[in-house]
Amino acid sequence: MFLTNPPVAPTASGRNLKTLNPNLSLKDLTGQMLVAGFEGTHLNLELEKLIVDRRVGGLILFERNFVNPEQLTRLVSELQSLAMLCPAKVPLFISVDQEGGRVSRLKAPFSAFPQPGCLGKARSEPLARRFGLALGREMQAVGINMVYAPVLDVNTNPANPIIGTRALSENPEWAARLGKAVIDGICEVGVLPVGKHFPGHGDTDRDSHLELPYVDRDIDSLEKIELEPFSEAVKHGLEVIMTAHVIYSAWDSKLPATFSPRIMKNILRDKLGFSGLVMTDDLEMKAIEKHIPFDSIPRLGTAAEVDLYLICHDRNKILSLQDQMIRDVEEGHIDKESIERSVRRVTDVKKRMAISPRGEKNLAELAHAHLELIGEMNSYLP
């Protein structure tokens, strides 16, 4: 299932989305807002329950789900067939963290692309587009339709323990130019890129997997540095943005960006004009677990206009999050219309995805064809 057309720049009418099936239950609706990790390498009972009983709208793959390309292709096909039997009748987002370099969940025979920071050294938009195209082709070959790339953070802090050369550049203009080129390449084969981590994780000195980072710079510098790659990507048509579990004191001194209406709604949606999907980073990261009560996540997320909630590991947390979201709607803490608005955005993207065969080449052939590109990218590494 691949996008029939590359994304187009959002317009003022971007929020006037298609009418939802009025027969969808709260479980159907809230399920579409969940992206879940799972155990196993084949369709098992627990995974089937996530799709059939919980109606989850997306899944994220890890090393634990991969044996070989044939196994993965078969698994993805079975998952999509099962999803199409559910009331929403829309395909799943099948996603993976596959940036290149150290964040590459799927190993050989997938290509071992180098750190994206080499593109910033090259300052070559054609090379960045070729990388995005190669990455997209390998995802498409096994049925993956969403990839968590490119990183649009600007690598400005040498002490940053989590971003570094995952970022395309330390220069905002080049991070933006190269980001758009990578997006173009991924989209060319109908795979959905996810730009991350809004509004920018590049100037932190803490790892949000372990603790809550703060960025204390003023608004003017945040707008000139952090926002530029995201602003340009939004204008370019990027459809999905992942949030940063980071506090930006000049904008919101209390809430991390993921749950800040000031950042996600006023800046991303209103100022930058983003009408696509807002996805959280993993909600099991300590920046959230240590500071945000779990039962408050649906209300905080709704206030910040979050559309997709990502939980990578604990199945019980996936179930608890959905149960809490349903309770919050039933008890009047969340307006059902806000849930429907998010699900319209989700299904608007999904209904332009077609179930189709994989790419014209198998993964081994693709990876072999990408060796020259990898060599060229590696030539720019120190």
C-alpha positions in Angstrom: 0.0 0.0 0.0 1.7 3.1 -1.3 0.7 6.7 -1.7 -0.7 7.2 -5.2 0.8 10.7 -5.4 3.6 12.5 -3.5 2.4 14.9 -0.8 1.4 18.4 -1.9 1.8 21.6 0.0 -1.1 22.1 2.5 -3.5 24.9 1.7 -6.1 26.8 3.7 -8.6 24.1 2.9 -6.4 21.4 4.2 -8.5 20.8 7.3 -11.7 20.2 5.3 -11.3 16.4 5.3 -13.5 13.6 4.2 -16.5 12.5 6.1 -16.0 9.7 8.6 -18.0 6.5 8.5 -20.8 7.4 11.1 -20.9 3.8 12.3 -17.3 3.9 13.7 -17.3 3.3 17.4 -15.0 5.0 19.9 -12.8 2.0 19.8 -12.6 2.3 16.0 -11.8 6.0 16.3 -9.2 5.9 19.1 -7.6 2.8 17.6 -6.7 4.7 14.5 -4.7 7.1 16.7 -2.4 4.4 18.1 0.9 3.2 16.6 2.1 0.2 18.5 5.1 -2.0 18.9 4.7 -5.7 19.1 6.6 -9.0 19.8 7.2 -11.7 17.3 8.0 -12.3 13.7 4.7 -13.7 12.5 1.0 -13.0 12.9 0.2 -14.3 16.4 -2.9 -14.1 18.7 -1.7 -11.0 20.6 -1.0 -9.1 17.4 -4.3 -10.2 15.9 -6.1 -8.8 19.0 -4.4 -5.4 18.6 -5.7 -5.1 15.1 -9.1 -6.9 15.3 -10.1 -6.1 18.9 -8.3 -2.8 19.5 -8.4 -1.5 15.9 -4.9 0.0 16.1 -4.1 2.2 13.1 -0.3 1.6 12.9 2.5 -0.7 13.9 6.2 0.0 14.4 8.8 -2.6 13.5 12.0 -3.4 15.4 14.9 -5.9 15.1 12.7 -8.3 17.1 10.2 -8.5 14.2 12.7 -9.2 11.4 14.2 -12.5 10.3 14.6 -12.0 6.6 12.9 -10.0 3.8 10.6 -12.8 2.8 9.3 -13.3 6.3 8.8 -9.5 6.8 7.0 -9.1 3.5 4.7 -12.0 4.3 4.0 -10.6 7.8 3.2 -7.1 6.5 0.8 -8.5 3.9 -1.0 -10.6 6.5 -1.3 -7.6 8.8 -2.7 -5.4 6.0 -5.2 -8.0 4.9 -6.4 -8.3 8.5 -6.7 -4.5 8.9 -8.9 -4.2 5.7 -11.5 -6.5 7.4 -12.0 -4.0 10.2 -14.8 -1.4 10.2 -12.6 1.5 9.2 -11.4 -0.4 6.1 -8.2 1.5 5.8 -4.6 0.1 5.7 -2.2 0.2 8.6 0.7 2.5 8.9 3.6 0.0 8.9 6.5 2.1 10.1 10.2 1.8 11.1 13.1 3.9 12.4 15.5 3.6 9.5 17.4 6.9 9.3 20.8 5.4 8.3 23.8 5.2 10.6 23.2 4.2 14.2 19.4 4.4 14.0 18.7 1.6 11.6 16.4 -1.1 13.0 16.5 -3.4 10.0 19.9 -4.9 9.3 21.4 -6.8 6.4 20.3 -7.4 3.7 18.9 -3.9 4.1 21.6 -1.4 3.1 23.9 0.0 5.8 23.5 3.6 4.9 26.0 6.0 6.8 25.0 8.7 9.2 22.8 11.3 7.5 25.3 14.0 8.7 27.5 13.0 5.8 25.0 14.7 3.5 25.6 18.0 5.4 29.3 17.7 4.7 28.6 17.1 1.0 26.0 19.9 0.8 24.5 18.1 -2.2 20.7 18.1 -2.7 20.9 15.6 -5.6 22.9 13.2 -3.3 20.3 13.7 -0.5 17.5 12.9 -2.9 19.2 9.8 -4.1 19.6 8.7 -0.5 15.9 9.3 0.2 15.0 7.4 -3.0 17.2 4.4 -2.1 15.8 4.3 1.5 12.2 4.5 0.2 12.8 1.8 -2.4 14.1 -0.6 0.3 11.1 0.1 2.5 8.7 -0.3 -0.4 10.2 -3.6 -1.3 8.9 -5.3 1.9 5.7 -3.3 2.2 6.8 -0.7 4.8 4.8 2.5 4.0 6.1 4.9 6.7 9.7 5.7 7.7 10.8 7.9 10.6 13.1 10.0 8.5 14.5 12.6 7.9 15.8 14.1 11.1 15.1 17.8 10.7 16.9 18.8 13.9 19.8 21.2 13.5 23.0 19.8 15.0 24.1 22.9 17.0 25.2 21.4 20.3 28.5 19.3 20.3 27.5 18.0 23.7 24.2 16.5 22.4 24.1 12.8 23.4 21.2 11.8 21.2 21.2 13.7 17.9 24.7 14.6 16.6 25.3 13.3 13.1 21.8 11.9 12.9 21.0 15.5 11.9 21.6 16.5 8.3 23.6 19.6 9.1 24.6 22.1 11.8 23.4 24.9 9.5 19.6 25.6 9.5 19.5 26.5 5.8 21.3 23.3 4.7 19.3 21.1 7.2 16.2 22.5 5.4 17.5 22.1 1.9 18.7 18.6 2.4 15.6 17.6 4.4 13.4 18.6 1.5 15.6 16.6 -0.9 15.4 13.4 1.3 11.6 13.9 1.6 11.3 14.1 -2.2 13.3 10.9 -2.7 11.3 8.9 -0.1 8.0 10.2 -1.5 8.9 9.3 -5.1 8.2 5.6 -4.4 5.1 6.3 -2.3 6.6 5.8 1.1 5.5 8.3 3.8 8.4 10.3 5.4 8.1 11.5 9.0 10.1 14.6 9.9 11.4 14.8 13.4 11.7 16.0 16.2 9.6 19.2 16.2 10.5 21.9 17.1 14.1 20.7 17.2 16.2 18.4 19.4 19.6 19.6 18.2 20.5 21.9 21.0 19.9 19.6 24.0 22.5 18.2 26.3 20.4 15.3 27.6 18.9 12.2 26.1 15.1 12.3 26.2 15.0 8.5 26.3 16.5 8.9 29.9 15.5 12.3 31.2 13.7 15.5 30.2 15.9 17.9 28.3 15.5 21.7 28.3 16.4 24.3 25.7 16.6 27.8 27.3 17.4 30.0 24.3 15.2 33.0 23.3 12.3 32.9 20.8 14.2 34.8 18.1 17.0 32.2 17.9 14.6 29.3 18.2 12.7 30.6 15.2 15.8 31.3 13.1 17.5 28.0 13.9 15.1 25.2 15.1 12.1 26.1 13.1 13.6 26.7 9.6 13.9 23.1 8.5 10.4 22.3 9.7 8.9 25.4 8.2 10.5 24.6 4.8 9.4 21.0 5.0 5.8 22.0 5.8 5.8 24.3 2.8 7.2 21.5 0.7 4.3 19.2 1.6 5.6 17.1 4.5 2.5 15.2 5.9 3.7 13.7 9.2 5.8 15.3 11.9 7.1 13.7 15.1 7.3 15.7 18.3 10.2 16.3 20.7 9.9 15.4 24.4 11.8 18.6 25.2 10.9 21.8 27.2 11.5 25.0 25.3 11.4 27.6 28.1 10.8 30.6 25.9 7.7 29.1 24.5 6.4 26.9 27.4 8.3 26.5 30.6 6.0 23.7 32.0 5.1 21.2 29.3 7.4 19.4 26.8 6.7 20.2 23.2 4.7 17.0 22.6 2.0 18.2 25.0 2.3 22.0 24.6 -0.6 23.7 22.8 1.5 26.8 22.5 4.1 24.9 20.5 2.1 22.2 18.7 -1.0 24.2 17.9 -0.1 27.8 17.9 3.3 27.4 16.3 3.2 24.3 14.2 -0.4 24.3 13.1 -1.2 28.0 13.0 2.1 29.8 12.5 3.7 27.2 10.1 0.4 26.2 8.6 0.8 22.5 9.1 -2.4 20.5 8.4 -0.9 17.0 8.5 -0.4 14.4 11.2 1.3 15.1 14.5 2.8 12.0 16.0 4.4 11.7 19.4 7.8 10.3 19.9 7.7 7.1 22.0 5.6 7.7 25.1 7.6 5.2 27.1 10.7 7.5 27.0 11.7 8.7 30.5 11.2 12.4 29.5 7.5 11.5 29.6 7.3 8.6 32.0 9.0 10.5 34.8 7.1 13.8 34.4 3.7 13.2 32.8 1.0 11.1 34.6 0.0 8.4 32.2 -3.7 8.9 32.6 -3.4 12.6 31.6 -1.8 11.8 28.2 -5.1 11.7 26.2 -6.3 15.0 27.5 -2.9 16.7 27.1 -2.4 15.2 23.6 -5.9 16.4 22.5 -5.2 19.9 23.7 -2.0 19.9 21.7 -3.8 18.5 18.6 -1.8 15.2 18.6 -3.1 12.7 16.0 -1.0 9.6 16.5 0.3 8.2 19.9 3.4 6.0 19.6 4.1 3.3 22.2 6.9 1.0 21.1 7.1 -1.8 23.7 4.6 -2.3 26.4 1.3 -3.8 25.1 -0.5 -3.1 28.4 0.3 0.6 28.0 -1.3 0.6 24.5 -4.4 -0.9 25.9 -4.5 1.4 28.9 -4.0 4.5 26.7 -6.9 3.6 24.5 -9.1 2.8 27.5 -8.3 6.1 29.1 -9.0 8.0 25.9 -12.4 6.3 25.6 -13.2 7.1 29.3 -12.2 10.7 28.8 -14.6 11.1 25.9 -17.4 9.3 27.6 -16.9 11.4 30.8 -16.8 14.7 28.8 -13.1 15.5 29.5 -12.3 15.2 25.7 -14.7 16.5 23.0 -15.4 13.6 20.6 -15.2 16.0 17.7 -11.5 16.5 18.5 -11.0 12.7 18.2 -12.9 12.7 14.9 -10.9 15.6 13.6 -7.7 13.6 14.2 -9.1 10.5 12.7 -10.2 12.4 9.6 -6.6 13.6 9.1 -5.4 10.0 9.6 -7.8 8.5 7.1 -7.3 11.3 4.7 -3.7 10.1 4.3 -4.6 6.4 4.4 -7.3 6.6 1.8 -4.7 7.8 -0.7 -2.7 4.7 -0.1 -3.3 1.7 -2.4 -2.7 -2.0 -1.6 -0.3 -3.1 -4.3 2.6 -5.5 -5.0 6.1 -4.6 -3.8 8.7 -2.8 -5.9 10.0 -4.2 -9.1 13.2 -5.5 -7.5 13.8 -7.7 -4.5 15.7 -6.3 -1.5 19.0 -8.0 -2.3 19.1 -6.6 -5.8 18.2 -3.1 -4.4 20.9 -3.2 -1.7 23.5 -4.2 -4.3 22.4 -1.4 -6.5 22.9 1.1 -3.6 26.5 0.2 -2.9 27.8 3.0 -5.1 25.6 5.5 -3.4 26.8 4.3 0.0 30.4 4.6 -1.1 29.8 8.2 -2.3 28.1 9.1 1.0 30.9 7.5 3.0 33.5 9.6 1.2 32.2 12.7 3.0 32.7 11.1 6.5 35.7 12.3 8.5 
